[in-house]
Amino acid sequence: MSRDFIDAKYGLSRGADLQLACKVIVDELARTGIEFDAIGGLTLGADQFAHGVVTHLGDDREWFVVRKQAKGRGTNQLVEGAKLTSSSRVVLVDDIVTTGGSIQKAFEQVCETGAQVVAAVTMVDRSDIAAVYFAERAVPYLPVFTYHDLGIVPVGTPSDTTDAAK
């Protein structure tokens, strides 16, 4: 367990704060020249950003979410929202990346649709795990903030835990 907890859902629960975070994402994607058709990721960390970014842009780009498991009814899909195809250019987004498991699962599910992941964005990256994962796949990885920026110990190092006896 890490000694540093970041509650992004609470931190971005006010409309003005979420709007600013989504503008930062849009600006970073524009600055890097990444063009995309859809944005999303694993629910619940991606939902607010996927909706916020497409609302901010106000054009024909779409949002999607990746479920942890299919519901077994309705569309019974793991990827909901935008209908991703082999011509779709997709940005993955997440609020906080710790072990990278959520954004990696989203990557795998999106790739199964045939869509091309053109970038991955997170508000806070608490380790180097996702950076390595996406570098190995030649996908630009754009954390808005890293553990360096926040002055916290990266997850996965021996000093990232709290000793209850202290």
Secondary structure, DSSP 8 states (H G I E B T S, - for coil): -BS----HHHHT-SHHHHHHHHHHHHHHHHHTT---SEEEEETTTTHHHHHHHHHHH-SS-EEEEE-SS--SSTT--SEEES---TT-EEEEEEEEESSSHHHHHHHHHHHHTT-EEEEEEEEEE-SSHHHHHHHHTT--EEEEEEHHHHT---TTSGGGB--TT-
